[in-house]
Amino acid sequence: GQGWQVAIGSAAAPGARPAYALDARVRVLAAPVPPAAATGWRRRLDIARRQWRFGQAMAALVRAERPDVLLLNGVTLAAPVLLAAPGWAARTVVCDH
């Protein structure tokens, strides 16, 4: 039989593998987020904008790749993705390590 297609969402650069071991069949979907440049209240606004853009970019990748299961590490990573693609909530596992 055939197993599930699993993907993990990553804010790292495309092609970068997570620091932890993954089975070779797990696809890494990368939507890199540049570091915030501003300071003070502008930094907070910059972070919110970056998270929103990350959510949009990751949602587009998920729609294109269509994995059976999507793994997202952490609520701050998952929230913008699931806001942008709420239909994926039932197939998403949010974990924190």
N, C-alpha and C positions, 0 to 999 in steps of 0.2 A: 504494500500500500504506500500511499504518498502521505507525508507529514504536513503539518501546517507551515505556511510561509510566515516567518517571523521577521519583523524589522524593529530596530531600536532607533529612536530619535536622538540626534546629537547636535549640540551647539558648537561642536569642534569643526575645524576646517575639513572640507571634503577629502576623503582618502585617509584621514586620521582614524586609527583604531582606538577604542576605549582602553583605559589602563588595565581593565579586567579582561579575563579570558572569555571569548565568545566562540560558540560553535561556528565553523566555517559557513554553515548554511544561513546564519543570521545576517540579514542585510543591515548596513548602517546607513541611515538617511541623515545627511548632514546639511544643516542650514546655519552656517557660522554667524555668530553675533560678535561684532567688534566691541571692544571695551568702551565704556562711557568716557567721554573726554571732558565734559563740563564739571563744574563744582557747585556745591550748594543746591538750591532748589532747581537749577537748570540740570544738574546731574540726575536728580530724581525724575524729572521730565524726560531726559534722554534715556534713562533706563526703561521707563514705561514705553516710550516709542520703540526702543530696540526689542523689547519683549513682544510688542504687537507685531512688528515686522517679522520677528522670528516665527511667531504663531502662524502668520499668513504664509510664509515660505515653507514651513514644515507641513502645513495643511495641504499645500499644493503638491509637495512631494508624496505625501501619503495618498492623496487622490490618484496620482499618476502610478504609483507602485502597487497600491491596493493589497497590502499584506493581510493575512488572516488575523494576525495579532500584532499590535503595536506596543512596544515597551517605551515608556517615558520615565526618566529618572528625576523625580522631584516634582513637587506641586508647581514651583515657579516655572518649570519647563512645560508641564502638562497644561496648566491653565490657559495660556494664550493659544495653544494648539487646539484645545477642545472648544474654546470660544470661537475659533475660526472654522472648526469642522466638528460641530456637536454630534453629527451622525456617527462619528467614530468612537464615541464614549463607550459603547457596549463592547468594542473590540480592543480597548486600550487598557493596559495594566500600568498603573502609576506606582512606582516603587521609590524608596529612599534608602540609600545604603550608608 
